[in-house]
Structure formats: C-alpha cells, structure tokens
Amino acid sequence: MTVVATDETLMREALRLAATAGAAGEVPIGAVVVLDGVIIGRGVNRPIGARDPSAHAEIVAIRQAAAYLGNYRLTGSQLYVTLEPCAMCAGALVHARIARLVFGVREPRAGAVVSTAQLLCRPGLNHIVQVGEGVLAAEAQRVLQDFFRGRRA
C-alpha cells in the first residue's frame, strides 16, 4: 500500500484537531506526528482539561507516537502543528529526534522556533530539526482569531 500524504493534507488533520480543542474550551491547537506518510500520533491542546501544563498538542502527539512505536525516539518522523511551538515543545522535538517540523502560523510572543528564541538552530544541539512554516497559515490564523474573538464576546 502506498500512502500519499502532503503537507497540506497533514496540516488539515492538525486543523481538524485544533477545532476539537477549541470546542473543549482549550486554545485551538492541533498536532500530528507522521512516519512514512502514516499518522502515528495525534494531539490536541489540553492543559486545562488535563490539569497539566505540559499537555500541549505537540507533547500529546509525541507521547502517542512514542507509545505506538514503543520508543521515545521518533527518528525520521515529522510533526505538523497549527501554531509555532513554544520552548518546551521545541525541546521535546529535539529530544524525540523529530526530523522535520511543519507549522501553520507564527506565535510572535511565545514561538520559540522562528519568532523569538530560534531554539532549533542553536549551536551544540545533538539533533537538528528541519523547519517548514506557513502551511495553511491563513486557516490556522483564522481558527485562533475566531476562538479568541468568541472568548472576548
């Protein structure tokens, strides 16, 4: 069986998950971990519901993928997430040995990949994560804006 998964189709799945998080009252962020074109981990933002500050969508997806593989190293995998990862999540990408990160929209205040700290390109890291951005950015931005607009209303 040949699996054809493009950046756009995988980001659409992350956006679907983001909508699930938003419906639960969480900041609408979704993430998927992909290996060889197959989704092996899905995550929605859930720190409020889980009462866990580390329950970001990326961490939830990485945990599920690691459980699926039976290994904490996700070598060769890709992570798709609707919003630029924070410092905690960027560190998790390195430790999990994620090969490539693709995110939808930048997070100007807490984004630690390109917006503020550029943590994935620091000298001395024992693993380099390739980065792609802007996939379905307008849709990812709209999901976030609609959520926060609804909270303010």
Backbone as ProteinMPNN parsed JSONL, in Angstrom:
{"seq_chain_A": "MTVVATDETLMREALRLAATAGAAGEVPIGAVVVLDGVIIGRGVNRPIGARDPSAHAEIVAIRQAAAYLGNYRLTGSQLYVTLEPCAMCAGALVHARIARLVFGVREPRAGAVVSTAQLLCRPGLNHIVQVGEGVLAAEAQRVLQDFFRGRRA", "coords_chain_A": {"N_chain_A": [[0.841, -1.172, 0.0], [0.594, 2.182, -0.86], [1.096, 5.207, 0.66], [0.034, 8.425, 0.291], [0.754, 11.441, 1.419], [0.463, 14.789, 1.795], [1.978, 17.936, 2.777], [-0.093, 19.76, 3.054], [-2.438, 18.139, 3.357], [-1.849, 16.849, 5.728], [-1.61, 19.001, 7.485], [-4.229, 19.834, 7.404], [-5.445, 17.827, 8.889], [-4.306, 18.386, 11.372], [-5.49, 20.874, 11.776], [-8.161, 20.083, 11.983], [-8.031, 18.729, 14.4], [-7.339, 20.882, 16.014], [-9.727, 22.313, 16.018], [-11.262, 20.589, 17.545], [-10.0, 20.852, 20.034], [-10.581, 23.559, 20.552], [-13.381, 23.447, 20.731], [-13.586, 22.183, 23.129], [-12.924, 24.134, 24.86], [-10.276, 24.708, 25.099], [-7.236, 26.351, 24.037], [-7.19, 26.488, 20.572], [-5.262, 24.324, 19.21], [-3.732, 21.934, 17.207], [-2.001, 18.844, 16.52], [-0.045, 16.523, 14.61], [1.906, 13.556, 14.392], [3.923, 12.094, 11.998], [5.04, 9.261, 10.257], [6.704, 7.865, 7.627], [4.603, 8.657, 5.953], [2.335, 7.977, 7.348], [0.051, 8.701, 9.912], [1.03, 8.585, 13.199], [0.667, 9.615, 15.646], [-1.531, 11.737, 17.398], [-2.545, 14.923, 18.573], [-4.208, 17.188, 20.755], [-4.451, 20.458, 22.071], [-4.501, 20.535, 25.562], [-4.046, 21.482, 28.258], [-5.684, 22.667, 30.22], [-7.958, 20.97, 30.633], [-6.614, 18.58, 31.25], [-5.281, 19.349, 33.441], [-2.571, 19.874, 33.352], [0.346, 21.41, 32.713], [2.1, 20.695, 30.714], [0.655, 19.566, 28.681], [0.514, 20.26, 25.898], [-0.463, 20.365, 22.443], [1.557, 19.339, 20.747], [3.181, 17.838, 22.51], [1.361, 15.939, 23.448], [0.82, 14.574, 21.037], [3.403, 13.623, 20.425], [3.845, 11.918, 22.625], [1.854, 9.983, 22.13], [2.748, 8.955, 19.669], [5.248, 7.915, 20.42], [4.434, 5.903, 22.177], [3.071, 4.29, 20.367], [5.17, 3.428, 18.696], [6.753, 2.263, 20.596], [9.055, 3.414, 21.529], [11.057, 6.095, 22.616], [12.378, 7.65, 20.87], [11.752, 9.176, 17.87], [12.789, 8.882, 15.305], [13.191, 10.056, 12.032], [10.617, 10.928, 11.754], [7.9, 13.312, 11.244], [6.499, 16.34, 12.435], [3.474, 17.982, 12.451], [1.945, 20.982, 13.16], [-0.451, 23.389, 14.167], [0.261, 25.888, 15.203], [3.208, 27.775, 15.813], [5.68, 26.149, 17.749], [6.295, 26.39, 21.334], [8.988, 27.019, 23.713], [9.212, 24.734, 25.399], [8.018, 22.725, 23.819], [9.626, 22.833, 21.535], [12.038, 21.913, 22.585], [11.245, 19.29, 23.183], [10.91, 18.287, 20.61], [13.544, 18.078, 19.72], [14.614, 16.239, 21.595], [13.03, 14.001, 21.02], [13.919, 13.392, 18.564], [12.692, 14.272, 16.204], [12.476, 14.588, 12.744], [11.535, 16.589, 11.056], [9.766, 19.616, 11.335], [6.661, 21.086, 10.728], [4.817, 23.962, 10.706], [1.805, 25.92, 11.02], [1.179, 28.754, 11.581], [2.978, 31.596, 12.788], [3.882, 32.334, 16.21], [4.044, 35.177, 17.738], [4.716, 35.974, 20.378], [5.377, 33.748, 22.087], [6.473, 31.862, 20.454], [9.064, 29.704, 19.779], [10.668, 28.875, 17.727], [11.022, 30.332, 15.29], [10.142, 32.901, 15.834], [10.954, 34.083, 18.343], [13.095, 32.818, 20.124], [14.478, 31.035, 18.442], [15.175, 28.286, 18.897], [15.669, 25.788, 17.689], [17.871, 25.936, 16.084], [20.172, 26.231, 17.513], [23.627, 26.382, 18.392], [25.442, 23.461, 19.23], [23.382, 21.679, 19.697], [22.349, 18.287, 19.79], [20.849, 17.224, 17.814], [19.352, 18.084, 14.772], [16.491, 19.727, 13.71], [14.605, 19.98, 10.863], [12.812, 22.73, 9.479], [9.652, 23.836, 8.416], [7.313, 26.277, 7.429], [4.152, 28.077, 7.449], [2.21, 26.577, 6.156], [-1.041, 26.357, 5.212], [-1.503, 28.705, 6.62], [-3.269, 30.927, 6.774], [-5.708, 29.713, 7.386], [-5.083, 28.504, 9.836], [-4.539, 30.768, 11.365], [-7.05, 32.002, 11.311], [-8.633, 30.16, 12.765], [-7.568, 30.476, 15.352], [-8.016, 33.247, 15.789], [-10.841, 33.379, 15.625], [-11.52, 31.813, 17.84], [-10.469, 33.314, 20.04], [-11.827, 35.71, 19.661], [-14.421, 34.861, 20.171], [-14.151, 34.25, 22.893], [-13.76, 36.759, 23.987], [-16.178, 37.937, 23.522]], "CA_chain_A": [[0.0, 0.0, 0.0], [1.321, 3.438, -0.929], [0.417, 6.298, 1.351], [0.416, 9.731, -0.225], [0.342, 12.461, 2.384], [1.144, 16.049, 1.521], [1.992, 18.868, 3.901], [-1.418, 20.36, 3.198], [-3.409, 17.183, 3.911], [-1.491, 16.59, 7.125], [-1.972, 20.191, 8.254], [-5.692, 19.828, 7.536], [-5.757, 16.957, 10.031], [-3.955, 19.156, 12.568], [-6.537, 21.895, 11.931], [-9.349, 19.384, 12.486], [-7.777, 18.5, 15.824], [-7.397, 22.186, 16.678], [-11.147, 22.618, 16.222], [-11.678, 19.746, 18.673], [-9.502, 21.503, 21.25], [-11.359, 24.78, 20.748], [-14.729, 23.074, 21.18], [-13.463, 21.767, 24.534], [-12.556, 25.298, 25.644], [-8.818, 24.854, 25.114], [-6.716, 27.11, 22.903], [-7.306, 25.538, 19.464], [-4.017, 23.9, 18.572], [-3.714, 20.509, 16.914], [-0.717, 18.358, 16.02], [0.075, 15.121, 14.223], [3.235, 13.026, 14.116], [3.821, 11.261, 10.807], [6.217, 8.468, 9.907], [6.488, 7.194, 6.337], [3.315, 9.044, 5.409], [1.245, 7.472, 8.189], [-0.074, 9.394, 11.198], [1.241, 7.667, 14.323], [0.335, 10.32, 16.881], [-2.399, 12.904, 17.267], [-2.64, 15.646, 19.836], [-4.918, 18.453, 20.868], [-4.049, 21.237, 23.234], [-5.397, 20.184, 26.659], [-3.521, 21.718, 29.595], [-6.748, 22.994, 31.176], [-8.705, 19.748, 30.943], [-5.741, 17.569, 31.853], [-4.614, 19.961, 34.599], [-1.177, 19.517, 33.09], [0.927, 22.477, 31.899], [2.856, 20.142, 29.59], [-0.266, 18.904, 27.747], [0.378, 20.974, 24.637], [-0.806, 19.45, 21.351], [2.772, 18.669, 20.269], [3.614, 16.856, 23.506], [0.366, 14.863, 23.426], [1.053, 13.81, 19.808], [4.686, 12.92, 20.563], [3.637, 10.813, 23.571], [1.089, 8.934, 21.461], [3.624, 8.348, 18.667], [6.251, 7.114, 21.123], [3.754, 4.703, 22.668], [2.784, 3.479, 19.186], [6.419, 2.8, 18.25], [7.454, 1.607, 21.695], [10.386, 4.007, 21.584], [10.989, 7.538, 22.838], [12.989, 8.316, 19.722], [10.859, 9.141, 16.713], [13.705, 9.161, 14.208], [12.613, 10.056, 10.697], [9.218, 11.38, 11.759], [7.599, 14.722, 11.035], [5.423, 16.839, 13.279], [2.674, 19.068, 11.879], [1.206, 21.657, 14.225], [-1.098, 24.581, 13.644], [0.896, 27.09, 15.737], [4.639, 27.65, 16.116], [5.908, 25.604, 19.092], [6.939, 27.13, 22.422], [10.302, 26.496, 24.098], [9.072, 23.365, 25.908], [7.734, 21.821, 22.709], [10.816, 22.804, 20.685], [12.966, 20.993, 23.243], [10.735, 17.924, 23.025], [11.191, 17.868, 19.231], [14.952, 17.684, 19.672], [14.795, 15.011, 22.372], [12.349, 12.901, 20.339], [14.607, 13.216, 17.278], [11.797, 14.567, 15.088], [13.29, 15.017, 11.614], [11.026, 17.808, 10.405], [8.622, 20.31, 11.917], [5.913, 21.965, 9.837], [3.771, 24.628, 11.465], [0.942, 26.777, 10.227], [1.3, 30.199, 11.782], [3.924, 32.016, 13.822], [3.381, 32.821, 17.503], [5.022, 36.244, 17.96], [5.12, 36.159, 21.781], [5.962, 32.575, 22.728], [7.034, 30.95, 19.462], [10.497, 29.56, 20.054], [11.346, 28.277, 16.581], [11.474, 31.433, 14.432], [9.669, 34.211, 16.282], [11.68, 34.686, 19.465], [14.362, 32.234, 20.569], [15.126, 30.2, 17.412], [15.819, 27.214, 19.661], [16.029, 24.597, 16.919], [19.124, 26.123, 15.336], [21.205, 26.616, 18.486], [24.861, 25.593, 18.324], [25.615, 22.473, 20.289], [22.303, 20.699, 19.772], [22.759, 16.971, 19.308], [19.946, 16.828, 16.736], [18.833, 19.223, 14.022], [15.133, 19.56, 13.193], [14.309, 20.82, 9.705], [11.605, 23.51, 9.771], [8.846, 24.424, 7.359], [6.241, 27.074, 8.045], [3.216, 28.758, 6.588], [1.262, 25.681, 5.505], [-2.411, 26.716, 5.595], [-1.355, 29.728, 7.657], [-4.475, 31.752, 6.902], [-6.717, 28.92, 8.095], [-4.643, 28.359, 11.227], [-4.729, 32.08, 11.995], [-8.499, 32.221, 11.456], [-9.105, 29.323, 13.871], [-7.157, 31.133, 16.595], [-8.719, 34.524, 15.923], [-12.25, 33.11, 15.92], [-11.591, 31.319, 19.203], [-10.263, 34.403, 20.995], [-12.922, 36.646, 19.46], [-15.534, 34.264, 20.905], [-13.885, 34.352, 24.332], [-13.922, 38.152, 24.389], [-17.579, 38.362, 23.339]], "C_chain_A": [[0.891, 1.242, 0.0], [0.491, 4.514, -0.258], [0.936, 7.61, 0.782], [-0.139, 10.771, 0.739], [1.151, 13.717, 2.111], [1.138, 16.915, 2.778], [0.603, 19.443, 4.136], [-2.424, 19.383, 3.808], [-3.113, 16.894, 5.38], [-1.811, 17.798, 8.008], [-3.487, 20.289, 8.398], [-6.13, 18.928, 8.695], [-5.422, 17.679, 11.336], [-4.997, 20.244, 12.828], [-7.841, 21.277, 12.444], [-9.21, 19.136, 13.983], [-7.831, 19.805, 16.612], [-8.84, 22.576, 16.962], [-11.704, 21.814, 17.392], [-11.24, 20.371, 19.992], [-10.314, 22.751, 21.556], [-12.752, 24.491, 21.258], [-14.733, 22.651, 22.641], [-13.048, 22.931, 25.436], [-11.058, 25.51, 25.79], [-8.406, 25.755, 23.949], [-6.626, 26.136, 21.728], [-6.001, 25.297, 18.711], [-4.093, 22.392, 18.396], [-2.379, 20.115, 16.322], [-0.827, 16.893, 15.613], [1.543, 14.785, 14.021], [3.072, 11.997, 13.009], [5.135, 10.535, 10.582], [5.888, 7.692, 8.638], [5.091, 7.442, 5.79], [2.109, 8.602, 6.208], [1.227, 8.244, 9.507], [0.046, 8.368, 12.318], [0.969, 8.323, 15.672], [-0.512, 11.535, 16.574], [-2.458, 13.593, 18.618], [-3.466, 16.906, 19.703], [-4.406, 19.149, 22.115], [-5.013, 20.904, 24.375], [-4.835, 20.435, 28.051], [-4.6, 22.022, 30.631], [-7.464, 21.716, 31.611], [-7.873, 18.687, 31.637], [-5.102, 18.055, 33.156], [-3.11, 19.664, 34.56], [-0.568, 20.591, 32.186], [1.737, 21.963, 30.715], [1.962, 19.518, 28.529], [-0.548, 19.771, 26.517], [0.135, 19.939, 23.538], [0.418, 18.669, 20.861], [3.202, 17.56, 21.214], [2.661, 15.664, 23.514], [0.589, 13.975, 22.2], [2.353, 13.013, 19.886], [4.545, 11.739, 21.516], [2.891, 9.66, 22.903], [1.955, 8.209, 20.425], [4.679, 7.453, 19.319], [5.644, 5.821, 21.659], [3.478, 3.743, 21.504], [4.036, 2.725, 18.741], [7.111, 1.996, 19.342], [8.862, 2.134, 21.853], [10.227, 5.514, 21.782], [11.632, 8.32, 21.709], [12.122, 8.091, 18.496], [11.635, 9.488, 15.447], [12.999, 9.043, 12.859], [11.188, 10.568, 10.624], [9.117, 12.881, 11.507], [6.47, 15.109, 11.973], [4.79, 18.036, 12.586], [1.857, 19.667, 12.995], [0.705, 22.995, 13.704], [-0.424, 25.882, 14.068], [2.362, 26.808, 16.05], [4.851, 27.174, 17.553], [6.606, 26.578, 20.05], [8.286, 26.483, 22.744], [10.221, 25.051, 24.587], [8.898, 22.386, 24.753], [8.914, 21.729, 21.746], [11.86, 21.852, 21.282], [12.54, 19.543, 23.085], [11.0, 17.407, 21.608], [12.627, 17.377, 19.102], [15.145, 16.352, 20.393], [14.148, 13.803, 21.712], [12.998, 12.572, 18.993], [13.652, 13.344, 16.087], [12.647, 15.108, 13.942], [12.852, 16.369, 11.053], [9.797, 18.306, 11.135], [7.989, 21.151, 10.828], [4.833, 22.621, 10.682], [3.025, 25.615, 10.585], [1.26, 28.249, 10.356], [2.285, 30.491, 12.909], [3.193, 32.483, 15.077], [4.361, 33.89, 17.965], [5.494, 36.415, 19.401], [5.861, 34.954, 22.353], [6.558, 31.582, 21.74], [8.538, 30.893, 19.578], [11.273, 28.917, 18.909], [11.87, 29.351, 15.635], [11.15, 32.804, 15.015], [10.499, 34.845, 17.385], [13.05, 34.053, 19.679], [15.113, 31.424, 19.522], [15.863, 29.002, 18.029], [16.27, 26.015, 18.837], [17.304, 24.754, 16.103], [20.254, 26.596, 16.254], [22.453, 25.762, 18.304], [24.92, 24.608, 19.493], [24.484, 21.479, 20.416], [22.785, 19.373, 19.189], [21.852, 16.443, 18.199], [19.403, 18.093, 16.08], [17.458, 18.859, 13.463], [14.973, 20.512, 12.014], [12.969, 21.509, 9.956], [10.969, 24.019, 8.497], [7.718, 25.195, 8.025], [5.32, 27.633, 6.993], [2.227, 27.864, 5.864], [-0.134, 25.945, 6.074], [-2.421, 27.767, 6.715], [-2.621, 30.551, 7.854], [-5.566, 30.999, 7.662], [-6.353, 28.761, 9.57], [-4.853, 29.658, 11.996], [-6.216, 32.337, 12.267], [-9.065, 31.398, 12.619], [-8.779, 29.98, 15.214], [-7.917, 32.436, 16.815], [-10.191, 34.325, 16.278], [-12.431, 32.65, 17.364], [-11.483, 32.479, 20.205], [-11.331, 35.496, 20.853], [-14.154, 36.156, 20.234], [-15.359, 34.363, 22.412], [-14.092, 35.771, 24.833], [-15.364, 38.618, 24.326], [-18.431, 38.06, 24.56]], "O_chain_A": [[1.837, 1.33, 0.783], [-0.682, 4.7, -0.579], [2.139, 7.868, 0.792], [-1.352, 10.949, 0.852], [2.379, 13.704, 2.187], [0.389, 16.659, 3.72], [0.171, 19.596, 5.279], [-3.189, 19.767, 4.692], [-4.032, 16.715, 6.179], [-2.235, 17.635, 9.152], [-3.978, 20.779, 9.415], [-7.087, 19.246, 9.399], [-6.178, 17.59, 12.303], [-5.346, 20.504, 13.979], [-8.542, 21.887, 13.25], [-10.164, 19.314, 14.74], [-8.312, 19.832, 17.744], [-9.142, 23.11, 18.029], [-12.534, 22.317, 18.149], [-12.009, 20.417, 20.951], [-10.695, 22.974, 22.706], [-13.258, 25.205, 22.123], [-15.758, 22.747, 23.316], [-12.842, 22.744, 26.635], [-10.622, 26.396, 26.525], [-9.154, 25.9, 22.982], [-6.041, 25.062, 21.87], [-5.688, 25.965, 17.726], [-4.469, 21.664, 19.315], [-1.699, 20.931, 15.7], [-1.597, 16.127, 16.192], [2.325, 15.609, 13.547], [2.195, 11.136, 13.071], [6.21, 11.123, 10.701], [4.906, 6.951, 8.59], [4.468, 6.54, 5.23], [0.973, 8.828, 5.79], [2.266, 8.418, 10.143], [-0.724, 7.41, 12.387], [1.032, 7.669, 16.714], [-0.252, 12.269, 15.621], [-2.425, 12.948, 19.666], [-3.431, 17.596, 18.684], [-3.987, 18.511, 23.081], [-6.227, 20.981, 24.186], [-5.124, 19.658, 28.961], [-4.447, 21.669, 31.801], [-7.562, 21.42, 32.802], [-8.368, 17.976, 32.511], [-4.469, 17.285, 33.879], [-2.486, 19.275, 35.548], [-0.927, 20.678, 31.012], [2.031, 22.729, 29.797], [2.479, 18.981, 27.549], [-1.703, 19.985, 26.146], [0.489, 18.77, 23.693], [0.323, 17.472, 20.592], [3.549, 16.464, 20.772], [3.097, 14.515, 23.578], [0.552, 12.75, 22.313], [2.4, 11.859, 19.462], [5.074, 10.662, 21.239], [3.249, 8.497, 23.087], [1.899, 6.984, 20.318], [4.966, 6.363, 18.825], [6.274, 4.765, 21.6], [3.634, 2.53, 21.643], [3.976, 1.532, 18.444], [7.956, 1.147, 19.055], [9.765, 1.403, 22.261], [9.352, 6.132, 21.176], [11.443, 9.532, 21.608], [11.803, 6.957, 18.139], [11.185, 10.287, 14.626], [12.306, 8.064, 12.585], [10.61, 10.636, 9.539], [10.107, 13.611, 11.552], [5.591, 14.299, 12.269], [5.475, 18.978, 12.188], [1.15, 18.951, 13.705], [1.366, 23.648, 12.896], [-0.527, 26.883, 13.36], [2.706, 25.716, 16.501], [4.266, 27.735, 18.48], [7.378, 27.447, 19.647], [8.671, 25.502, 22.108], [11.066, 24.23, 24.231], [9.55, 21.342, 24.712], [9.179, 20.659, 21.198], [12.487, 21.079, 20.558], [13.377, 18.665, 22.877], [11.284, 16.223, 21.424], [12.887, 16.369, 18.444], [15.772, 15.44, 19.855], [14.662, 12.691, 21.829], [12.649, 11.574, 18.362], [13.779, 12.626, 15.095], [13.463, 16.004, 14.157], [13.676, 17.182, 10.635], [8.911, 17.535, 11.503], [8.685, 21.849, 10.09], [4.023, 21.934, 11.304], [3.527, 26.079, 9.562], [1.572, 28.917, 9.37], [2.402, 29.721, 13.863], [2.059, 32.956, 15.022], [5.406, 33.56, 18.527], [6.577, 36.955, 19.624], [6.871, 35.122, 23.036], [7.098, 30.557, 22.154], [9.214, 31.918, 19.487], [12.403, 28.466, 19.096], [13.027, 29.298, 15.219], [11.837, 33.777, 14.704], [10.723, 36.055, 17.354], [14.068, 34.701, 19.435], [16.299, 31.151, 19.709], [17.026, 28.746, 17.715], [17.176, 25.294, 19.256], [17.766, 23.79, 15.492], [21.177, 27.279, 15.812], [22.353, 24.554, 18.087], [24.489, 24.915, 20.604], [24.604, 20.516, 21.174], [23.536, 19.347, 18.214], [22.062, 15.338, 17.699], [19.041, 19.051, 16.762], [17.287, 17.818, 12.829], [15.183, 21.717, 12.154], [12.084, 20.925, 10.582], [11.638, 24.559, 7.616], [7.227, 24.793, 9.08], [5.647, 27.665, 5.806], [1.468, 28.353, 5.027], [-0.37, 25.775, 7.27], [-3.243, 27.713, 7.63], [-3.001, 30.84, 8.988], [-6.266, 31.584, 8.488], [-7.213, 28.871, 10.445], [-5.293, 29.643, 13.145], [-6.582, 32.832, 13.333], [-9.894, 31.9, 13.379], [-9.626, 30.029, 16.105], [-8.408, 32.692, 17.915], [-10.724, 35.027, 17.137], [-13.385, 33.049, 18.032], [-12.311, 32.605, 21.108], [-11.693, 36.135, 21.841], [-14.844, 36.949, 20.875], [-16.34, 34.544, 23.134], [-14.541, 35.978, 25.96], [-15.739, 39.581, 24.995], [-19.626, 38.353, 24.566]]}, "name": "protein", "num_of_chains": 1, "seq": "MTVVATDETLMREALRLAATAGAAGEVPIGAVVVLDGVIIGRGVNRPIGARDPSAHAEIVAIRQAAAYLGNYRLTGSQLYVTLEPCAMCAGALVHARIARLVFGVREPRAGAVVSTAQLLCRPGLNHIVQVGEGVLAAEAQRVLQDFFRGRRA"}
